[in-house]
């Protein structure tokens, strides 16, 4: 069984007991979450497609930890002008584990 769910403006294909990183959520580590923006629900041959969401479908998840992603370097340069600019960015992420998918 899998589902396609919208979390924080992004769509993820999830299964039970899967761990994934999403954009930073305002929850403490160890808290339970519930997502009701289920766009598609598939159980073997039975596939339910929402318009835009599947009615009554929910996904329960648990917050594991808050981390930062790898550093992304942004380098700008204008040749022959002596201009160089280096910026770094680390995106804050939340790691969640999918506990249950209910229809």
Steps between C-alpha positions, in 0.01 A plus 500: 500500500629844410364853484591832346465772761566874506721613788613860521419579138688199362365163388651175630437134417493326838466152644462369855817518716676723245728778624524820301621858525250784455529876536516621860179434697397678821487186717723364774696178449288203607164664419236329289380669179197441281481596133165507322619632160509149344491537121518132403456175692602164351454155651600238247251521210272745684602859421310805628578835341380809683329803351716668633529287819373154595213539748562340839860402427762594760867438560645484851868578547749555782762774514844344550735802495579841356819518291672720244566386144841500336646840420424645160758749372391787273792660317460813286773651286528768235803443288760772458326718763651358817154412638459176691229408749468172694188411695417184693161364601382206711130419477329404829321165469279279715536121489169316539401133504169386355309302762166425333304561179121480542231521233 
